[in-house]
Amino acid sequence: MAGIYIHIPFCASFCTYCGFYSEICNREEAYARYLEALRREMHLRRDFLGGERITTIYLGGGTPSLLPTFLLTAVADSLRTEFDLSAVEEFTVEVNPEDVVRREDLPQALSLCGANRISLGIQSFCDSHLRWMRRRHTASTAVEAFRLLREAGFDNISIDLIFGFAGLDDGQWRDNLSQAVALAPEHISAYQMSIDPESTLAEMAARGEYTEPDDETCARQYSILQGTLAAAGYVQYEISNFCLDGRHSRHNSAYWDRTAYLGLGPGAHSFNGNDSRQWNDPSLDDYCTALEGGFLPRGGGERLTDRDIFNERVMLGLRTARGVPKSLIDSAGKEYGAVHGLLQDTGNAYRIPRDKWFICDSIIEQYLK
Ligand code: SF4
């Protein structure tokens, strides 16, 4: 099993909290130049995954929904040319609600490209918060986008929400959650806002214009999140992810299981499923220039030691409901779990109890080598 991630490094504007690598761009020639480079990278790296069956594809960004239909189709065609996609079960595309509503053809175009799962960046149902985040959409646009995606036949939609930022009170958070639940998406990802050093929010914080809410507030909102979604039938399978009826994200679950993936585009990371990670530098121009010259883009790589692999498995596993195999923890020869009372013993795995997921980072730290 393996996955492919494609980074589309374009946004129409930058959101306050975001530190992902992306360029503000709405020029079709720039998109076309990038996609030609991407096609070349696919070709040069087509053997990276060896003979592994590709089961998931994820088109993220940035904002893939900014690409005109003919370029979205070109990405899908290039993928089909370079890789065997016959075993793909899940093909996710991240979309911006405003693009779905503005571009009538988008849902159908995504479907024709082979996408069968949509990740819709709603973030909030409160217009003043959306404006503060500098999102392009409003709450009603988000609801309309969701409706249009359903109408186009998408039966696997994930929405993103954000909590734990100054200005969001518990009542507003509950209201956001009830609006989310009313849409009945198959999947909800909910993240606590943090200050990414590359974001506008970091500059605001440095100027004293933003202060994060205290831990108590964030913990309370996380608990409201868990309680509300559990009551609505969502299963929490990872600290930030909830789903209905087994509709977890296959692609992200593969990251947490340390399955191999190929990341394409500037800033994208790849993993061989064992002990090697590689990445491309986050520069669109350098990326295109290198590939136009017939070379792979500049980037880096690291070889993981046994200790790195152990720590990764613990870190990733303990963020999920499945936990980590007892044999792994026991092999480390430490007195874990039962002794400290921090981990639950589920028979053949250890996991962090759900009511402690909010403080999982501090628990995980104690289990690293
Ligand atoms: S959150 Fe998404 S749309 Fe906003 S700047 Fe980041 S990548 Fe672009």
Residues whose N, C-alpha, C, O or C-beta is under 5 A from the ligand:
A	BS01	SF4	C11 S13 F14 C15 C18 F20 S22 G61 G62 T63
